[in-house]
Amino acid sequence: MRKILKSFQKRTKSNVLKMGTDQIDKSIILKKSLKENIEIIKKTLGNSSDLEIKKFYAGKKKELKLAVIFTDGLVKKELIYDVILNTLMIELKKIDFNSKDFSNRKLIDTLQSSFIPSLEDMQIIKDFKNLYLKILSGDTVLLIDGYASALVTDTKGWEDRGVTESSAESVVRGPKDSFTETLRTNTSLLRRRIKSTDLWIEEMTIGEKTNTSIAIAYMKGIASENVIKEVYTRLNRIDIDAVLESGYIEELIQDDCFTIFPTIYHTERPDSVAANLLEGRIAIFVDGTPFVLIVPALFVQFFQSPEDYYQRADIGSLIRILRYVAFFLSMLTPSLYIALTTFHQQMLPPPFLISIIAQREAIPFPAFMEAIFMEFTFEILREAGVRMPRAIGPTISIVGALVLGEAAVDAGIVSPVMVIVVSITAISSFVFPAYNMAIAIRIIRFVFMILAATFGFFGIALGLLAMTLHLCSLRSFGVSYMSPIMPINFSEQKDTLVRFPLWSFLKRPQSIVKRNRIRQQSPSNARPKKPNNK
């Protein structure tokens, strides 16, 4: 696995950047001439306005020329000026670089160990490809005239959003922090929760132009080696010029591209990532986005919320059952209404049937057209509420739904019952903790409406059968997507449809972990004992 990572990091491609009629090969080694190196850097980077180059002299007779290069806005300027430049300009004045005892190697060692002691992670690079990557990543490069190498130190210090409450996965009880757009901040939030030497975090770079940093986190000894190897294999196959969000990675490494159901879980909650890692899953962090990918993902995982484990087992189980009920309501309510009013009126009680017929007497459209019109209208309102400014978005969506619904009923376009059906469907779709699963249900809802308008209940049954077969055929990094429901695994039903007490979770999921499955004490000592009042 480490060999795969190293081979990926060492993999280079010829990049030719055209500047007028000239071509510069970024993989060539550095020159000994400081002036020539600076000219190549300026020409390659287009003499960008945010490129800072600070030249200065060192030595008793100013016989040594140096230059510090960094990108403004990506670095901590006070660190560069107060530590690097001040230290170099003051301390290097005491050295006679013309001395025979002072070799090139001695200068590099002196700069690394003595003059900049607070920057212990200095590296030596000898080619332009790595030099450009370091400069554009927020590092500072020190070039020395007469030396075909450069010293690089980490001075990253750009502005970030800071740790705030999750906007997509809110909970009543539980941690309020969420991931940010900074990779190192995200990994530190994970380290705060798992203080174990078994937590391994390894990095790589993807994107020919963006050079986006990717971090892979897993629990050594718990996560499957085959799954870890498969993750690296799929990441290494990616050959793309830009990775701007984790959705790029998700779409390029998922098992099945032709499905509306998500086969990779994503979250912006550190506690959710920590819990999944402890179950044997693997997390993929992408620099520049707060959403972390979790693999492998199961169907039941999209109905689970971190709050299920912070509440008592009975409360968590009730809420989880409500989510599964909402799943079927959101998916089937409009299609059931269409089938009942179009093909199966005899299944309705006579008073209810008479009421529906009376309401639909003045409606010129069939039930299917009613449902399509209302569903599309609501989807447009929902999307408008998301895209509009936060201050007026919810107001516009609520007012729009009320006004349009009432106006449509008064105009005789839709019946009052259809407004109720669409409202129940819409409310049920907001219950799911995973937004991408809610989108999948919104899409498949229209398929069931078409089947109900064509074949009635038989079409709905056929659609459910086809959807079940499709779900059972899906896999996520070698794991059955419907596990542990299909194929059935009774030992893992403690955390599927309902949530058993935490003291009963003695082993990790067998479908995810094949080794080191024990995660707490034996059954005889796990269950809380009643106090002895004698």
C-alpha positions as CSV (number, residue, x, y, z in Angstrom):
1,M,0.0,0.0,0.0
2,R,2.8,2.4,0.9
3,K,4.6,1.5,-2.3
4,I,1.5,2.4,-4.3
5,L,1.3,5.8,-2.5
6,K,5.1,6.4,-3.1
7,S,4.8,5.5,-6.8
8,F,1.9,7.9,-7.2
9,Q,3.8,10.7,-5.5
10,K,6.9,10.0,-7.7
11,R,4.9,9.8,-10.9
12,T,5.7,12.8,-13.1
13,K,4.4,14.0,-16.4
14,S,6.0,16.3,-18.8
15,N,4.3,19.7,-18.5
16,V,5.1,22.3,-21.0
17,L,3.9,25.9,-20.3
18,K,3.9,28.1,-23.3
19,M,5.0,31.7,-22.7
20,G,4.8,33.4,-26.1
21,T,7.0,31.3,-28.4
22,D,9.1,29.9,-25.5
23,Q,8.5,26.6,-23.8
24,I,9.6,25.9,-20.2
25,D,9.9,22.3,-18.9
26,K,8.9,22.5,-15.3
27,S,10.7,19.2,-14.5
28,I,14.2,20.5,-15.2
29,I,16.6,20.9,-12.3
30,L,17.4,24.2,-10.6
31,K,20.3,26.3,-12.0
32,K,23.2,27.5,-9.9
33,S,22.6,31.1,-11.0
34,L,20.2,32.9,-8.7
35,K,19.3,35.4,-11.4
36,E,18.5,32.7,-13.9
37,N,16.3,30.8,-11.4
38,I,14.3,33.9,-10.6
39,E,13.8,34.7,-14.3
40,I,12.5,31.2,-15.0
41,I,10.1,31.4,-12.0
42,K,8.8,34.8,-13.0
43,K,8.3,33.6,-16.6
44,T,6.6,30.4,-15.7
45,L,4.2,32.0,-13.2
46,G,3.5,34.9,-15.5
47,N,5.1,37.4,-13.2
48,S,2.0,37.2,-11.1
49,S,1.2,40.2,-8.8
50,D,0.9,37.9,-5.7
51,L,4.4,36.4,-6.2
52,E,6.8,37.9,-3.7
53,I,10.6,37.8,-4.2
54,K,12.8,39.3,-1.5
55,K,16.5,39.5,-2.5
56,F,19.2,40.2,0.0
57,Y,23.0,39.8,0.6
58,A,24.8,37.8,3.3
59,G,28.3,37.4,4.6
60,K,30.9,39.8,6.0
61,K,31.5,41.3,2.6
62,K,28.1,40.7,1.2
63,E,29.5,38.0,-1.0
64,L,26.5,35.7,-0.9
65,K,23.2,36.5,-2.7
66,L,20.0,35.0,-1.5
67,A,16.3,35.3,-2.3
68,V,13.1,34.3,-0.4
69,I,10.1,33.5,-2.6
70,F,6.5,33.0,-1.5
71,T,2.9,33.7,-2.6
72,D,1.2,36.6,-0.9
73,G,-2.1,35.6,0.8
74,L,-1.1,31.9,1.3
75,V,1.6,32.5,4.0
76,K,2.1,34.0,7.4
77,K,4.0,37.2,6.6
78,E,5.0,37.8,10.2
79,L,6.7,34.4,10.3
80,I,8.6,35.2,7.1
81,Y,9.8,38.7,8.1
82,D,10.3,38.2,11.8
83,V,11.8,34.7,11.8
84,I,13.3,33.9,8.4
85,L,14.4,37.2,6.9
86,N,15.6,38.7,10.2
87,T,17.4,35.6,11.3
88,L,19.2,35.2,7.9
89,M,20.1,38.9,7.5
90,I,21.5,39.2,11.0
91,E,23.2,35.9,11.6
92,L,24.7,35.4,8.1
93,K,26.6,38.7,8.4
94,K,29.0,37.0,10.8
95,I,30.1,34.3,8.4
96,D,32.9,34.5,5.9
97,F,31.6,32.5,2.9
98,N,34.9,32.9,1.1
99,S,36.6,30.7,3.7
100,K,38.0,27.4,2.4
101,D,36.5,25.6,5.3
102,F,33.0,26.7,4.4
103,S,31.6,24.2,1.8
104,N,28.3,24.1,0.0
105,R,27.1,21.3,2.2
106,K,28.1,23.1,5.4
107,L,26.0,26.1,4.3
108,I,22.9,24.0,3.8
109,D,23.4,22.2,7.2
110,T,24.0,25.6,8.9
111,L,20.8,27.1,7.5
112,Q,18.8,24.0,8.4
113,S,20.0,23.5,12.0
114,S,21.3,26.8,13.3
115,F,19.9,29.9,11.8
116,I,16.3,28.9,11.5
117,P,15.8,26.7,14.5
118,S,12.0,27.3,14.8
119,L,11.5,25.9,11.3
120,E,12.5,22.3,11.8
121,D,10.7,20.9,8.8
122,M,12.9,22.4,6.1
123,Q,13.3,20.4,3.0
124,I,15.8,20.5,0.1
125,I,14.4,20.4,-3.5
126,K,16.4,20.4,-6.7
127,D,13.8,20.7,-9.5
128,F,11.4,23.3,-10.6
129,K,8.3,21.1,-10.5
130,N,8.5,20.7,-6.8
131,L,9.5,24.3,-6.3
132,Y,6.3,25.6,-8.1
133,L,4.2,23.2,-6.1
134,K,5.7,24.4,-2.8
135,I,5.3,28.1,-3.7
136,L,1.7,27.7,-4.8
137,S,0.9,25.7,-1.7
138,G,1.9,28.4,0.8
139,D,5.5,27.3,1.5
140,T,8.5,29.7,1.4
141,V,11.5,28.9,-0.8
142,L,15.0,30.1,-0.1
143,L,17.3,30.2,-3.2
144,I,21.1,30.7,-2.9
145,D,23.3,32.0,-5.6
146,G,25.8,29.3,-6.7
147,Y,23.7,26.4,-5.4
148,A,21.6,24.2,-7.6
149,S,19.1,23.5,-4.8
150,A,16.6,25.3,-2.7
151,L,15.4,25.2,0.9
152,V,11.7,25.0,1.6
153,T,9.9,25.6,4.8
154,D,6.2,25.4,5.7
155,T,4.7,28.9,6.3
156,K,1.1,28.3,5.4
157,G,-1.2,30.8,6.9
158,W,-4.2,31.7,4.7
159,E,-7.6,32.9,5.9
160,D,-10.1,30.2,6.6
161,R,-13.7,30.0,7.7
162,G,-13.0,28.6,11.1
163,V,-14.8,25.7,12.9
164,T,-18.6,26.4,13.0
165,E,-21.8,24.4,13.5
166,S,-22.8,22.0,10.7
167,S,-25.3,23.5,8.3
168,A,-26.3,20.3,6.6
169,E,-26.4,17.8,9.5
170,S,-27.7,19.6,12.5
171,V,-28.5,17.7,15.7
172,V,-30.3,18.6,19.0
173,R,-27.9,16.7,21.2
174,G,-24.2,16.1,20.2
175,P,-21.1,18.0,19.1
176,K,-21.7,21.2,17.2
177,D,-18.4,21.5,15.4
178,S,-18.0,20.6,11.7
179,F,-15.2,20.3,9.2
180,T,-13.9,23.4,7.3
181,E,-12.3,23.9,3.9
182,T,-8.7,23.5,5.4
183,L,-7.3,20.0,5.2
184,R,-5.1,20.2,8.2
185,T,-7.9,21.7,10.4
186,N,-10.1,18.7,9.4
187,T,-7.5,16.1,10.3
188,S,-6.9,17.8,13.6
189,L,-10.6,17.6,14.4
190,L,-10.4,13.9,13.8
191,R,-7.3,13.5,15.9
192,R,-9.1,15.2,18.8
193,R,-11.6,12.4,18.9
194,I,-9.3,9.4,18.2
195,K,-6.1,9.7,20.2
196,S,-4.7,6.4,19.0
197,T,-1.5,5.3,17.2
198,D,-3.7,3.1,15.0
199,L,-5.2,6.1,13.3
200,W,-3.1,6.5,10.1
201,I,-3.5,9.5,7.8
202,E,-1.6,9.5,4.5
203,E,-1.6,12.2,1.9
204,M,-1.4,12.4,-1.9
205,T,-1.9,14.9,-4.6
206,I,-4.5,14.7,-7.4
207,G,-5.2,17.2,-10.2
208,E,-2.7,18.1,-12.9
209,K,-3.5,21.8,-12.6
210,T,-5.0,22.2,-9.1
211,N,-2.6,19.8,-7.3
212,T,-5.3,19.2,-4.7
213,S,-4.1,17.5,-1.4
214,I,-6.0,14.4,-0.6
215,A,-5.8,12.6,2.8
216,I,-6.8,9.0,3.4
217,A,-7.6,8.1,7.1
218,Y,-8.2,4.6,8.5
219,M,-7.7,2.6,11.6
220,K,-4.7,0.3,11.2
221,G,-5.5,-3.2,12.3
222,I,-9.3,-2.7,11.9
223,A,-9.8,-1.6,8.3
224,S,-9.6,-4.2,5.7
225,E,-6.3,-4.3,3.8
226,N,-8.1,-5.2,0.6
227,V,-10.4,-2.2,0.9
228,I,-7.4,0.1,1.7
229,K,-5.6,-1.2,-1.4
230,E,-8.7,-0.7,-3.5
231,V,-9.1,2.9,-2.4
232,Y,-5.5,3.7,-3.3
233,T,-5.9,1.9,-6.7
234,R,-8.9,3.9,-7.6
235,L,-7.4,7.2,-6.5
236,N,-4.2,6.4,-8.5
237,R,-6.3,5.8,-11.6
238,I,-7.6,9.4,-11.5
239,D,-6.1,11.5,-14.3
240,I,-7.9,14.9,-14.2
241,D,-6.7,18.5,-14.4
242,A,-8.8,19.8,-11.5
243,V,-10.3,18.6,-8.2
244,L,-12.3,21.4,-6.7
245,E,-14.6,19.4,-4.3
246,S,-14.9,15.9,-2.9
247,G,-17.8,15.3,-5.4
248,Y,-15.1,15.1,-8.2
249,I,-13.4,12.2,-6.3
250,E,-16.8,10.6,-5.4
251,E,-17.9,10.4,-9.0
252,L,-14.5,9.0,-10.2
253,I,-14.1,6.2,-7.7
254,Q,-17.7,5.0,-7.1
255,D,-18.5,1.4,-8.1
256,D,-21.6,2.0,-10.3
257,C,-22.0,5.3,-12.2
258,F,-25.5,4.3,-13.5
259,T,-27.5,4.5,-10.4
260,I,-29.4,7.3,-8.6
261,F,-28.6,5.8,-5.2
262,P,-25.4,7.1,-3.5
263,T,-22.8,4.4,-2.9
264,I,-20.4,6.7,-1.1
265,Y,-21.3,8.4,2.1
266,H,-20.3,12.0,2.8
267,T,-20.5,14.0,5.9
268,E,-19.1,17.3,7.5
269,R,-19.3,16.0,11.1
270,P,-16.0,14.9,12.7
271,D,-17.9,12.6,15.2
272,S,-19.6,10.8,12.3
273,V,-16.2,10.2,10.6
274,A,-14.6,9.0,13.8
275,A,-17.5,6.5,14.4
276,N,-17.2,5.2,10.9
277,L,-13.4,4.7,11.1
278,L,-13.9,2.8,14.3
279,E,-16.2,0.5,12.4
280,G,-13.5,-0.3,9.8
281,R,-14.4,2.2,7.1
282,I,-12.0,4.6,5.3
283,A,-12.3,8.4,5.2
284,I,-11.1,10.5,2.2
285,F,-10.4,14.2,3.0
286,V,-10.2,16.7,0.1
287,D,-8.5,20.1,0.7
288,G,-10.9,22.9,0.0
289,T,-14.2,21.3,1.0
290,P,-15.8,20.4,4.4
291,F,-17.4,17.2,3.1
292,V,-15.5,14.0,3.8
293,L,-16.1,10.8,1.9
294,I,-16.7,7.5,3.7
295,V,-16.2,4.1,2.1
296,P,-17.6,1.5,1.9
297,A,-21.2,2.8,2.3
298,L,-24.3,0.8,3.0
299,F,-28.0,1.6,2.3
300,V,-28.9,1.6,5.9
301,Q,-26.1,4.1,6.7
302,F,-28.0,6.9,5.0
303,F,-30.9,6.5,7.4
304,Q,-28.6,6.8,10.5
305,S,-27.8,10.0,12.3
306,P,-25.1,10.6,14.9
307,E,-27.8,11.7,17.3
308,D,-29.2,8.2,17.3
309,Y,-26.3,7.1,19.4
310,Y,-26.5,10.2,21.8
311,Q,-30.1,9.6,22.8
312,R,-31.4,6.5,24.6
313,A,-31.9,3.4,22.6
314,D,-35.7,3.5,22.6
315,I,-35.7,7.1,21.4
316,G,-33.1,6.5,18.8
317,S,-35.0,3.4,17.5
318,L,-38.3,5.3,17.3
319,I,-36.7,8.2,15.3
320,R,-35.0,5.7,13.0
321,I,-38.3,3.8,12.3
322,L,-39.9,7.2,11.5
323,R,-37.2,7.7,8.9
324,Y,-38.0,4.4,7.2
325,V,-41.7,5.2,7.2
326,A,-40.9,8.6,5.7
327,F,-38.9,6.9,3.0
328,F,-41.9,5.0,1.8
329,L,-44.2,8.0,2.2
330,S,-41.9,10.3,0.2
331,M,-41.5,7.7,-2.5
332,L,-45.0,6.2,-2.9
333,T,-47.6,8.7,-1.6
334,P,-48.3,10.5,-4.9
335,S,-48.2,7.2,-6.9
336,L,-50.6,5.5,-4.4
337,Y,-53.0,8.4,-4.8
338,I,-52.8,8.2,-8.6
339,A,-53.4,4.4,-8.6
340,L,-56.4,4.6,-6.2
341,T,-58.2,7.4,-7.9
342,T,-57.5,6.1,-11.5
343,F,-57.7,2.3,-11.3
344,H,-58.7,1.1,-7.8
345,Q,-61.6,3.3,-6.6
346,Q,-63.3,0.2,-5.1
347,M,-60.6,0.0,-2.5
348,L,-61.6,3.4,-0.9
349,P,-64.4,3.7,1.7
350,P,-67.6,5.1,0.0
351,P,-67.7,8.3,2.0
352,F,-64.1,9.1,1.3
353,L,-64.5,8.2,-2.4
354,I,-67.6,10.5,-2.7
355,S,-65.6,13.3,-1.1
356,I,-62.7,12.9,-3.5
357,I,-65.1,12.7,-6.5
358,A,-66.8,15.9,-5.4
359,Q,-63.5,17.7,-5.1
360,R,-62.3,16.5,-8.5
361,E,-65.6,17.3,-10.3
362,A,-64.4,20.6,-11.6
363,I,-60.8,19.5,-12.2
364,P,-60.1,19.3,-16.0
365,F,-56.9,17.2,-15.6
366,P,-56.4,13.5,-14.6
367,A,-54.8,12.8,-11.2
368,F,-51.4,12.1,-12.9
369,M,-51.3,15.5,-14.4
370,E,-52.3,17.1,-11.1
371,A,-49.5,15.3,-9.3
372,I,-46.9,16.1,-11.9
373,F,-47.9,19.8,-11.9
374,M,-47.8,20.1,-8.1
375,E,-44.5,18.0,-7.7
376,F,-42.7,20.1,-10.3
377,T,-44.0,23.3,-8.7
378,F,-42.8,22.3,-5.3
379,E,-39.4,21.2,-6.6
380,I,-39.0,24.6,-8.2
381,L,-39.9,26.3,-5.0
382,R,-37.5,24.2,-3.0
383,E,-34.6,24.9,-5.4
384,A,-35.5,28.6,-5.4
385,G,-35.4,28.6,-1.6
386,V,-32.0,27.0,-1.6
387,R,-30.4,29.3,-4.2
388,M,-31.9,32.6,-3.0
389,P,-30.2,34.7,-0.3
390,R,-30.5,33.1,3.1
391,A,-32.5,36.1,4.5
392,I,-35.4,35.8,2.1
393,G,-35.1,32.2,0.8
394,P,-37.2,30.5,3.4
395,T,-39.8,33.3,3.3
396,I,-40.2,33.1,-0.5
397,S,-40.5,29.3,-0.5
398,I,-43.1,29.2,2.3
399,V,-45.2,32.1,0.9
400,G,-44.9,30.8,-2.6
401,A,-46.1,27.3,-1.6
402,L,-49.1,28.7,0.3
403,V,-50.1,31.2,-2.3
404,L,-49.6,28.9,-5.3
405,G,-51.4,26.0,-3.5
406,E,-54.4,28.1,-2.6
407,A,-54.5,29.8,-6.0
408,A,-54.3,26.5,-7.8
409,V,-57.2,25.0,-5.7
410,D,-59.4,28.2,-6.3
411,A,-58.6,28.1,-10.0
412,G,-59.8,24.5,-10.3
413,I,-56.4,23.2,-11.5
414,V,-55.8,20.8,-8.6
415,S,-57.9,19.3,-5.8
416,P,-57.4,20.0,-2.1
417,V,-56.6,16.3,-1.6
418,M,-53.7,16.6,-4.0
419,V,-52.3,19.6,-2.1
420,I,-52.4,17.4,1.1
421,V,-50.7,14.5,-0.7
422,V,-47.9,16.7,-2.0
423,S,-47.4,18.3,1.4
424,I,-47.0,15.0,3.1
425,T,-44.6,13.9,0.4
426,A,-42.5,17.1,0.8
427,I,-42.4,17.0,4.6
428,S,-41.4,13.3,4.5
429,S,-38.5,14.1,2.2
430,F,-36.9,16.4,4.8
431,V,-36.6,13.7,7.4
432,F,-33.5,12.0,5.9
433,P,-30.1,12.9,7.5
434,A,-28.3,12.3,4.1
435,Y,-29.3,14.9,1.5
436,N,-28.1,12.8,-1.4
437,M,-30.4,10.0,-0.5
438,A,-33.3,12.5,-0.3
439,I,-32.5,13.6,-3.9
440,A,-32.5,10.0,-5.1
441,I,-36.0,9.5,-3.6
442,R,-37.2,12.7,-5.2
443,I,-36.1,11.4,-8.6
444,I,-37.5,7.9,-8.2
445,R,-40.8,9.3,-7.0
446,F,-41.6,10.4,-10.6
447,V,-40.8,6.9,-11.9
448,F,-43.4,5.4,-9.5
449,M,-45.9,8.1,-10.5
450,I,-45.6,7.1,-14.2
451,L,-45.9,3.4,-13.3
452,A,-49.0,4.1,-11.2
453,A,-50.6,6.1,-14.0
454,T,-49.9,3.3,-16.4
455,F,-50.5,0.0,-14.5
456,G,-51.9,1.1,-11.1
457,F,-50.9,-1.0,-8.1
458,F,-49.3,-3.6,-10.5
459,G,-47.0,-0.9,-11.8
460,I,-46.0,0.2,-8.3
461,A,-45.3,-3.5,-7.3
462,L,-43.3,-3.9,-10.4
463,G,-41.3,-0.8,-9.6
464,L,-40.6,-1.9,-6.1
465,L,-39.4,-5.3,-7.3
466,A,-37.1,-3.7,-9.9
467,M,-35.7,-1.2,-7.3
468,T,-35.1,-4.0,-4.8
469,L,-33.2,-6.0,-7.4
470,H,-31.2,-3.0,-8.4
471,L,-30.3,-2.2,-4.8
472,C,-29.2,-5.8,-4.2
473,S,-27.0,-5.7,-7.2
474,L,-25.0,-2.6,-6.0
475,R,-21.7,-2.9,-4.2
476,S,-19.6,-0.3,-2.5
477,F,-15.9,-1.1,-2.6
478,G,-16.6,-4.9,-2.6
479,V,-19.3,-4.8,0.1
480,S,-22.9,-5.5,-0.6
481,Y,-24.9,-2.3,-0.6
482,M,-28.0,-3.8,1.1
483,S,-26.0,-5.6,3.8
484,P,-27.0,-6.7,6.4
485,I,-30.6,-6.7,5.2
486,M,-29.9,-8.6,2.0
487,P,-28.3,-11.1,2.4
488,I,-29.8,-11.2,5.8
489,N,-27.3,-11.2,8.7
490,F,-29.1,-11.6,12.1
491,S,-26.1,-10.7,14.1
492,E,-26.0,-7.2,12.7
493,Q,-29.6,-6.3,13.1
494,K,-28.9,-4.5,16.3
495,D,-28.1,-1.3,14.4
496,T,-30.2,-1.5,11.3
497,L,-34.0,-0.8,11.5
498,V,-33.7,-0.1,15.2
499,R,-30.9,0.7,17.5
500,F,-30.1,-1.7,20.4
501,P,-28.5,-0.4,23.6
502,L,-24.8,0.4,23.3
503,W,-23.8,-2.3,25.8
504,S,-25.1,-4.9,23.2
505,F,-22.6,-3.7,20.5
506,L,-19.9,-6.2,21.3
507,K,-18.5,-6.6,17.8
508,R,-17.9,-4.5,14.7
509,P,-20.1,-5.1,11.6
510,Q,-19.0,-8.3,9.9
511,S,-19.9,-7.0,6.5
512,I,-17.2,-4.2,6.9
513,V,-14.6,-5.8,9.2
514,K,-13.1,-9.2,8.9
515,R,-10.6,-8.9,11.7
516,N,-10.3,-7.3,15.2
517,R,-14.1,-7.3,15.5
518,I,-14.3,-7.1,19.3
519,R,-14.9,-3.6,20.4
520,Q,-16.0,-3.9,24.0
521,Q,-16.3,-6.3,27.0
522,S,-17.9,-9.7,27.1
523,P,-21.7,-10.1,27.4
524,S,-21.6,-11.1,31.0
525,N,-20.1,-7.8,32.1
526,A,-21.5,-5.5,29.4
527,R,-25.1,-5.0,30.5
528,P,-25.5,-2.5,33.4
529,K,-26.3,-4.2,36.7
530,K,-29.1,-3.2,39.1
531,P,-27.9,-1.7,42.3
532,N,-28.0,-4.0,45.4
533,N,-30.1,-2.2,48.1
534,K,-29.5,-4.8,50.8
